[in-house]
Amino acid sequence: MTEIRWHGRGGQGAVTSAHMFAMAAIAEGKSAQAFPSFGPERRGAPVMAFTRVGDEFIYIRTGIAEPDVVVVLDPTVMGAVDVTSGLKEDGVVIANTSKTKKELADQFNIKHPLSIVNATRIALDVIGGPITNTTMMGALARVTGLVELGSLEEQIAERFPAVAEKNIQAMRRAYQETEV
């Protein structure tokens, strides 16, 4: 089983991404669950969401304290929250950033393997706004291989039919541009 913790800011779609990623895994015949971390979330405040994906039924129903993967939708969250807290020793951080891996690792003292993509730039170029949730799903798929892009495309088309094509393009571009 792979446990994923999503970090973003309220209104950026971390909870939606966690859910769509889980639904894509379920569509592929895997077991999955997704849930938010409830608290005083409001637009712009740091938020967390969680996804579990496995081949066997997932019995555990607790929060994810020691994730295998951390996905950072908004790089400013890294200055407010220790996104690597509890991350397993062999865990990976997937971050939206315009910095290099070395710059980001040095700035936030990241010792884990780091994959990066400038999801904000991609979202602005393709979607026309800085919402990076679907873009970061492409990065997560590239780094982990947990789900196929086609399964994610189906979830995006179902959830956002009016803007699906642009979101799918952004997701595919992030998949290609993610530096692993």
Beta strands, then each sheet from edge to edge (+ up, - down):
strand 1: 2-9
strand 2: 31-36
strand 3: 46-54
strand 4: 69-72
strand 5: 92-96
strand 6: 114-117
sheet 1: 2+ 3- 1+ 4+ 5+ 6+
end
